[in-house]
């Protein structure tokens, strides 16, 4: 397992359109009104010009592998018992059907 952080510096926030793009997406999804989104972009842009703003994204990752164990060994004792009971019941019903058919 590992993690990493990607940091947008003030300079990068000013050079890219990430603030505007995300504000537009928030308006389109109904999360923000246009007035609120525009005010947020102006506030963050002003802070970035003074070197007081940054953004960061943290990413976590892990690697997993499915066990290759024997499927029967993964069954619990109660599941195995249920299976045995089901076989016995099928056998009993089968015998009963044979008796009914043969008269």
LINWOMO-V564832 format. One record per residue. N is the residue number from 1. D_LAST is the distance of its C-alpha to the last C-alpha in whole Angstrom. Layout:
N&D_LAST  N&D_LAST
This chain:
1&68  2&72  3&73  4&76  5&79  6&80  7&83  8&85  9&89  10&91  11&92  12&89  13&88  14&91  15&91  16&87  17&86  18&83  19&84  20&84  21&81  22&79  23&81  24&80  25&76  26&76  27&78  28&75  29&72  30&74  31&75  32&78  33&81  34&83  35&86  36&85  37&84  38&87  39&89  40&86  41&87  42&91  43&91  44&89  45&92  46&95  47&93  48&93  49&96  50&98  51&95  52&93  53&90  54&87  55&83  56&81  57&77  58&75  59&72  60&70  61&68  62&65  63&63  64&60  65&57  66&53  67&52  68&50  69&48  70&45  71&43  72&40  73&43  74&44  75&41  76&41  77&39  78&38  79&36  80&35  81&33  82&32  83&31  84&29  85&27  86&26  87&25  88&23  89&21  90&20  91&19  92&17  93&15  94&14  95&12  96&11  97&10  98&9  99&6  100&5  101&5  102&4  103&0
